[in-house]
Amino acid sequence: MKEGYKRYEFGYIPNEWNVKRIGEIYKDLKAGATPSRSNPEYFNGDIPWITSGELKSKFIYNTYEKISKEGLESANLRIYPKGTFFIAITGLEAEGTRGSCGINAIDSATNQSCLAFRKVKEVNTEYLYYWYLLYGDFIGLRYTQGTKQQSLNNKIVEGLEFAYPTLKEQEKIADILSTVDSQIDDTDKLIEKTKELKKGLMQRLLTKGIGHTEFKKTEVGEIPVEWEVRNLLSLSLTKGEYGIGASATEYVLGKPRYLRITDIGEDSRLLNNEVRGFKESDYESFILKEGDIVFARTGNTTGKSYVYNTNDGELVYAGFLIRFRINKELVNENYIKYVLQTKRYWDWIKVMSTRSGQPGINSNEYGELKIQLPILDEQNRISSILSSIDNQIEEYEDKKIKLEELKKGLMQQLLTGKVRVI
C-alpha cells in the first residue's frame, strides 16, 4: 500500500479522506412508483416523472412522461427538488442501464426503477455523480440481487462505502470533470449540427444536383432533366452475389477480416469493436474489391449497406450479405453510398422487405433498386462535397472519443486521490 493511503471498499484513498456508509450520510433513500396505468388521467399532468431511461446524461431537463397531481397522490409519490441525485436500481443486467445516474434540473417525481438521494450539506452532488459514474457499473455487477432481472435496493445501497474529501476539494474535482463534460457536450452539438447540414445537402444534391434549372418527374421523384434513372443491376458488373457461409472465428493478424452484418454501422461505416476472422479455406471469390457494395438481406438489419474502402483492409463478406460490383465507368460507388442513406431508399426498404412477413430482400430485388443518376463528373462532385462533410463529422467524433478517454482518466485519478486538487 502506498504511504499516506488507506483501503476502503472500492480501492485506495488518501488517509485524510472520509469514508462512511451511504446510509450514514443519506438518511432517506427512496425509490418511486408508477401510478395505475388504468387511469389515463394520472398521466395527463405537468409533473416530470423520471424513469431509468432518462438517466443517460448528467442533468435531466425533461422527462418522457408527466403525471398529474392525482397520479402523484394515488401512488404516494414525492416531488424531489432540483439537484436531487438518482441512480437506476432495476434492469441492471443490461449494460446500458447498469451504472446509470443523473441529477434532476427540474423538480420531479420518479418511478420504482430509480433511487433518489436528497441533497446533503457534506457532499457535493456533482462529486457524488462522478463517483457513481466511476463505480456504478462495478456496483451493479457485484451487489445486485435477482437472476433474470437484477436490481439494487435501499438496504444494499445504504451499506456501500463512500469516500470523499473536504467539500472544497469535492467542488474542485466536480468543476474539473464538469469542464470536460461541457467540452464533450459542445462536441456533441457540433456532430449533430453537421449531421443536419449533411442531411440537408443530401436532400438538395441528390434531387436538384449542381446548377440545374429544369426538372422532370420520375418514379424516384423530381430530378434534373439531364439525369436518368437506372436500376442497380444495370450499373453493376455482376449480379447480386451472396457471401460465404463460414463461421466467425478469432481474427488472425495478416489474414482477411470477416465482414458480417453486425460490423456495419447505421451510417454505413465499418465498425471495429469486434474484429473477427472466419473458418474457411476457399474464400478468394468472396474478397471485396474497390467498387463493391454489400447489402444486408434479412432480418431487422435489412437495408444496411457498406461500400468497400481499401483503407479498411482485406475483407471477406459473410452469407447474410449480398455484393454488387459497381461499373466504375458508369457510376461512382460513393455517390451510390449517399443515395443509400436517403429517406427514399429506406422507404423502399420498408416496403420491399415486409411483403412476405419476414423482413428480407433478395439479390434480384436489390438489383431492381432505382438510382437517380447524373453524369459521372457530377456524381464525383456531389460525392466530394458530401465526403468532406463526413470527414468533418469523423473529426468531431474522434475529438469526442479523446475527450471521453480524458474524462475517464481524470475520474480515475481525481476520485481516488491519486491527483490532489487541494
Helices and strands as residue ranges (DSSP letters): E 5-8, E 11-14, E 18-21, H 22-25, E 30-31, G 40-43, E 47-50, G 52-54, E 59-60, E 65-67, H 69-74, E 85-88, E 101-104, E 109-110, E 114-117, H 125-142, H 154-158, E 161-164, H 167-208, E 215-218, E 221-224, E 228-231, G 232-235, E 241-242, E 248-250, E 257-259, G 261-263, E 276-278, G 284-286, E 292-296, G 299-301, E 305-307, G 310-312, E 315-317, E 321-325, H 333-339, H 343-353, H 363-367, E 370-373, H 376-414
